[in-house]
Amino acid sequence: MSEHSPRKIAILGGGIGALAAAFRLIETPDWQHHYQITVYQLGWRLGGKGASSRNEAFGDRIEEHGLHVWAGFYQNAFALMRAAYDALDRQSGPIRTINEAFLPENNVMLGLPDRAGWQPWHIYFAPQPGEPGDGTKLKLPGIRGYLLKILEYLLHLHNQIPPAQQSVMASSLPPPALEGATLPRADALLRRAIAQLDHPSSPHIANEGDISGLAALLDYLRTALNDLYNDITKFVADLRNLVLTFDLALAAAAAIVNEDVLTRGFGVLDQYDLTELLGKYGAWPETLTAPAVVALYDYAFAYQDGNRQTPCLSAASAFEGSLRLLFTYKGSLFYKMAAGAGEIIFAPLYEVLSAAGVQFEFFNRVTELIPDQGRIGAIQIAIQAEPLMAPYHPLRTVSGLPCWPENPLFDQLTNGDELRARHIDLENTFENYQIGTKTLHYGIDFDMVVLGIPAGALASLTPQLAAVGPRWQAMLNATRTVATQALQLWLDAPLSTFGGDFTKPPPKPDPVGPILTAFEPPFDTWSDMSHLLKFEHWTQPEPQNIAYFCAVLSDLQNSHPNEPDPQPAANAMVRANVVTMLTKTIQYIWPNLVTGAGFRWNILHDDAGESGEQRLNSQYIRANITGTERYVLSPPGLLQTRLPAAPDEFENLYLAGDWVRVSAINAGCMEVAVMAGFDAASAITSRIGRQITEPARPVAPIEDSNT
Ligand SMILES: Cc1cc2nc3c(=O)[nH]c(=O)nc-3n(C[C@H](O)[C@H](O)[C@H](O)COP(=O)(O)OP(=O)(O)OC[C@H]3O[C@@H](n4cnc5c(N)ncnc54)[C@H](O)[C@@H]3O)c2cc1C
C-alpha cells in the first residue's frame, strides 16, 4: 500500500454507533485523501434498533422498534446530531434545526401501586442552563461531586418531611459519636457531611478520615431512618414516597462510601446487582420494589430473559447512568423526537455522509468474518437485492421530510417484484433470503473493519474469531440480550378526554405529552406521542392521539423451538399482551376509555372499519426478537468482558455499538453507541498517524468519572 493510497474502511452495519464512527472519520480534513469508506447494511434502511419508517398504507404513519427518548446528558449523541444538522443546513422543510428535531420533556410520571390500582407520581425536573452537545465543555461532578449531590438531595428530602415526622428523625438519633459533633438532628448532620465533603482543601477525594467520618454519619442516619420505618405504613402516599426515596439515596451514599468507589471508581460496583447492593447498605424491601428503583430496571429492560422475576442490572451501570441522568443534564431531563427516529436521526446522518462521499451498500447481509494472521482477512456477505442502477436511493419524502419507507423501494431493484410478491422481510434474519454472495478481501476490498453489528447477532458471524481470540470468545459468552415488545396505538379522541390523574396536564407542561414508566406489566412504559400526528397523513376524520407502549418480552413466553421463523408467533404473543393490557390495566391510566363492558375498542382508529378486538389489526404491534434487534443488557459481573473500540486480538478490527466498553455508563443506549463509534474513529485516525481536527462544534470532552 503506498503512503498516499486511501485506507479502505468497511463499516459493517448502519446503526448509530457505526454511523457515529463514519461521521467522525469524515471530519478529518481532506478525508477522502486518507479514507475510502463503505457501509454494508442488511435490508433497505439504517438505524438498527433505532430505525423507524413510514407506512404508506396507514396514513404514512411512523413505525418504530419501540419508544426512543434521549436524555439531556447525551453529550456525545447530541453533538453528533448538532454537527449533522449544521452540515445539512436545511433552508426549508418542517425540521431544519436540532432544536426543531428534539423537543424537551421535563415531567416524568412513575406508577405507584395502591389498593385502588395505580396512581401517578409526578416528578418535575427543572430545566438546566445550556443545551446538550452545544460545544461548551461539560464539567462532570466526579464521584466525590456525585456523593455531595446525593447528600444535598437527602437534605432537600429531609426538609420536605413535615416537622412532626422530622422530630422522629431527631429524637431517634443516638447521641452523635463523631468527635466534636454536637448536632442532634438529621439535617444538621447532613449539613456537616456536606461541608466536610465540599471542603476546598481536599479537592480530589475524601481522605481516610473523611471516609470513616462519613460512613459513621451515614450509619447514624440509617439507624434513625429505620426507627421511622417502623411507622411507615401509617404515612400517606406522598410522605411514603419521600421517605422511601430518602432510604434509597441514603443506601446509595453508603454504598459509594463503603465500597471505596471514591478511590476505585464505579466499576468496583459491577459485582453487584443494583438491588443487591442497595440492600447490603440497608435499603428496605419496600424501597427495592419502589417505583424509583423499578423505573431504572424498566428503563434498561433489565430483566434476564425478559423474566420479571429475575431482574439484572449492574450496580455500576445503574449508579453511573442514573447519576448522569439526574445531575448532569443540560437543558431538559429528556428529549422526545419531533418525528420518527428514522427521519430525525438516521436520514440526516445518511444524507450528510453520502453527500460527503461515504458509499452505502444496502441489501448486504454480513454472514461471517474470517480471521487471518491476527487480523480480519475476509468478510462474507449475502446479497439480498441488486439495484437496477447503482447507487440505491433509500429515502422517500413525506411531509417535506426525507424518511425511510416501510419496505425497500422495489422499483429500484432487479428482484423488486419478487420481494414485493413474496412479502420477504429483509431484516428478519430467520428468513435468510439472498440472491447471491460475495467475499470482501483484506488488502483488496478493505484494510480496516468497523464492526457495528450488535453483540446479540455476533455469535453466528464470528465463530472463527472466537476460535482464535479468547477475549472475543469471552465477550460472546458473556453477552446478554433481551427481547422487547412495542405497541403503537392511534386513537380517535384527544388525551384530555381519557380521564384520570395520569392524563392531567402538569403545572409546568412540556411541548410534548406525558411519559410514564414503572407501570404494571405487560407494558410498563407509556408515552403520549400525539405531537407526531402533524407528520402523518390520515384520511378524515384523523386520529387525535398516538400512544406508544414498550417493555421487555419474556423468552419463556416467547419460546417457539419448532418454528423455523418464530416471528409470527412472537408477534401473536405481543398481541395477546396488548389485549391483556387494554382489558385489565389500561383502566388505571385511561379510565374513560373503559366502560362496564370493557375497553372501548371503537376508540382505536381503524380506516378498515373492523369491530371489537379486530381493530388491533390497524395498530402497530411488534416483537423485537432477532439477535440484531434484541436489547443489550448490562448484568452484574460482565463489565470486564466488554471489549474496547480497538480490541487487541485483531489488528484491523474496530468496534462501534452499545455493547462496546466505553469510559462511562456501559449500558444499552444511543449515547454509549455513539461514544464507542467516536472511540473507534479516534483509534483509526491515531493508528495511521493522523489526528481528526476539532469539528466545528467539538464534542465536549467527558471528564474521567473516577476523579
Ligand atoms: C425497544 C427499544 C427501546 C429503546 N429505547 C431507547 C431510548 O429510549 N433511548 C436510547 O438511548 N436507547 C434506547 N434503546 C437502545 C438503542 O436502540 C440502542 O442502544 C442503539 O440503537 C444501539 O445502536 P448500535 O449502533 O449499537 O446497534 P444497532 O442499532 O443494533 O445497529 C446495528 C446495525 O447493524 C445492522 N446489522 C445487523 N446485522 C447485520 C448483518 N448481518 N449485516 C449487515 N448489517 C447488519 C443493523 O441493521 C443495524 O443497522 C432502545 C432499544 C430498544 C430495543
Ligand as a Chemical Component Dictionary entry (heavy atoms), coordinates in Angstrom:
data_LIG
# 
_chem_comp.id                   LIG 
_chem_comp.type                 NON-POLYMER 
_chem_comp.pdbx_formal_charge   0 
_chem_comp.three_letter_code    LIG 
# 
loop_
_chem_comp_atom.comp_id 
_chem_comp_atom.atom_id 
_chem_comp_atom.alt_atom_id 
_chem_comp_atom.type_symbol 
_chem_comp_atom.charge 
_chem_comp_atom.model_Cartn_x 
_chem_comp_atom.model_Cartn_y 
_chem_comp_atom.model_Cartn_z 
_chem_comp_atom.pdbx_ordinal 
LIG C1  C1  C 0 -37.393 -1.192 22.256 1  
LIG C2  C2  C 0 -36.141 -0.379 22.458 2  
LIG C3  C3  C 0 -36.229 0.882  23.011 3  
LIG C4  C4  C 0 -35.068 1.631  23.216 4  
LIG N1  N1  N 0 -35.180 2.886  23.754 5  
LIG C5  C5  C 0 -34.074 3.657  23.852 6  
LIG C6  C6  C 0 -34.161 5.011  24.306 7  
LIG O1  O1  O 0 -35.240 5.493  24.631 8  
LIG N2  N2  N 0 -33.013 5.748  24.349 9  
LIG C7  C7  C 0 -31.796 5.233  23.976 10 
LIG O2  O2  O 0 -30.798 5.956  24.018 11 
LIG N3  N3  N 0 -31.692 3.952  23.586 12 
LIG C8  C8  C 0 -32.788 3.169  23.500 13 
LIG N4  N4  N 0 -32.680 1.872  23.056 14 
LIG C9  C9  C 0 -31.337 1.352  22.774 15 
LIG C10 C10 C 0 -30.865 1.817  21.411 16 
LIG O3  O3  O 0 -31.800 1.500  20.423 17 
LIG C11 C11 C 0 -29.534 1.141  21.116 18 
LIG O4  O4  O 0 -28.639 1.415  22.174 19 
LIG C12 C12 C 0 -28.889 1.619  19.837 20 
LIG O5  O5  O 0 -29.783 1.600  18.759 21 
LIG C13 C13 C 0 -27.688 0.723  19.557 22 
LIG O6  O6  O 0 -27.023 1.184  18.414 23 
LIG P1  P1  P 0 -25.916 0.263  17.769 24 
LIG O7  O7  O 0 -25.312 1.060  16.683 25 
LIG O8  O8  O 0 -25.070 -0.280 18.832 26 
LIG O9  O9  O 0 -26.687 -1.019 17.181 27 
LIG P2  P2  P 0 -27.993 -1.224 16.335 28 
LIG O10 O10 O 0 -28.957 -0.117 16.487 29 
LIG O11 O11 O 0 -28.500 -2.568 16.683 30 
LIG O12 O12 O 0 -27.484 -1.207 14.829 31 
LIG C14 C14 C 0 -26.862 -2.328 14.247 32 
LIG C15 C15 C 0 -26.811 -2.192 12.751 33 
LIG O13 O13 O 0 -26.258 -3.369 12.171 34 
LIG C16 C16 C 0 -27.115 -3.836 11.139 35 
LIG N5  N5  N 0 -26.924 -5.276 11.001 36 
LIG C17 C17 C 0 -27.266 -6.245 11.873 37 
LIG N6  N6  N 0 -26.888 -7.435 11.405 38 
LIG C18 C18 C 0 -26.279 -7.216 10.216 39 
LIG C19 C19 C 0 -25.665 -8.052 9.256  40 
LIG N7  N7  N 0 -25.598 -9.372 9.441  41 
LIG N8  N8  N 0 -25.146 -7.499 8.157  42 
LIG C20 C20 C 0 -25.214 -6.152 7.953  43 
LIG N9  N9  N 0 -25.782 -5.315 8.822  44 
LIG C21 C21 C 0 -26.307 -5.838 9.935  45 
LIG C22 C22 C 0 -28.482 -3.434 11.626 46 
LIG O14 O14 O 0 -29.430 -3.469 10.579 47 
LIG C23 C23 C 0 -28.189 -2.028 12.120 48 
LIG O15 O15 O 0 -28.125 -1.122 11.055 49 
LIG C24 C24 C 0 -33.815 1.094  22.871 50 
LIG C25 C25 C 0 -33.730 -0.181 22.321 51 
LIG C26 C26 C 0 -34.872 -0.919 22.116 52 
LIG C27 C27 C 0 -34.768 -2.300 21.538 53 
# 
loop_
_chem_comp_bond.comp_id 
_chem_comp_bond.atom_id_1 
_chem_comp_bond.atom_id_2 
_chem_comp_bond.value_order 
_chem_comp_bond.pdbx_ordinal 
LIG C1  C2  SING 1  
LIG C2  C3  SING 2  
LIG C2  C26 DOUB 3  
LIG C3  C4  DOUB 4  
LIG C4  N1  SING 5  
LIG C4  C24 SING 6  
LIG N1  C5  DOUB 7  
LIG C5  C6  SING 8  
LIG C5  C8  SING 9  
LIG C6  O1  DOUB 10 
LIG C6  N2  SING 11 
LIG N2  C7  SING 12 
LIG C7  O2  DOUB 13 
LIG C7  N3  SING 14 
LIG N3  C8  DOUB 15 
LIG C8  N4  SING 16 
LIG N4  C9  SING 17 
LIG N4  C24 SING 18 
LIG C9  C10 SING 19 
LIG C10 O3  SING 20 
LIG C10 C11 SING 21 
LIG C11 O4  SING 22 
LIG C11 C12 SING 23 
LIG C12 O5  SING 24 
LIG C12 C13 SING 25 
LIG C13 O6  SING 26 
LIG O6  P1  SING 27 
LIG P1  O7  DOUB 28 
LIG P1  O8  SING 29 
LIG P1  O9  SING 30 
LIG O9  P2  SING 31 
LIG P2  O10 DOUB 32 
LIG P2  O11 SING 33 
LIG P2  O12 SING 34 
LIG O12 C14 SING 35 
LIG C14 C15 SING 36 
LIG C15 O13 SING 37 
LIG C15 C23 SING 38 
LIG O13 C16 SING 39 
LIG C16 N5  SING 40 
LIG C16 C22 SING 41 
LIG N5  C17 SING 42 
LIG N5  C21 SING 43 
LIG C17 N6  DOUB 44 
LIG N6  C18 SING 45 
LIG C18 C19 SING 46 
LIG C18 C21 DOUB 47 
LIG C19 N7  SING 48 
LIG C19 N8  DOUB 49 
LIG N8  C20 SING 50 
LIG C20 N9  DOUB 51 
LIG N9  C21 SING 52 
LIG C22 O14 SING 53 
LIG C22 C23 SING 54 
LIG C23 O15 SING 55 
LIG C24 C25 DOUB 56 
LIG C25 C26 SING 57 
LIG C26 C27 SING 58 
# 
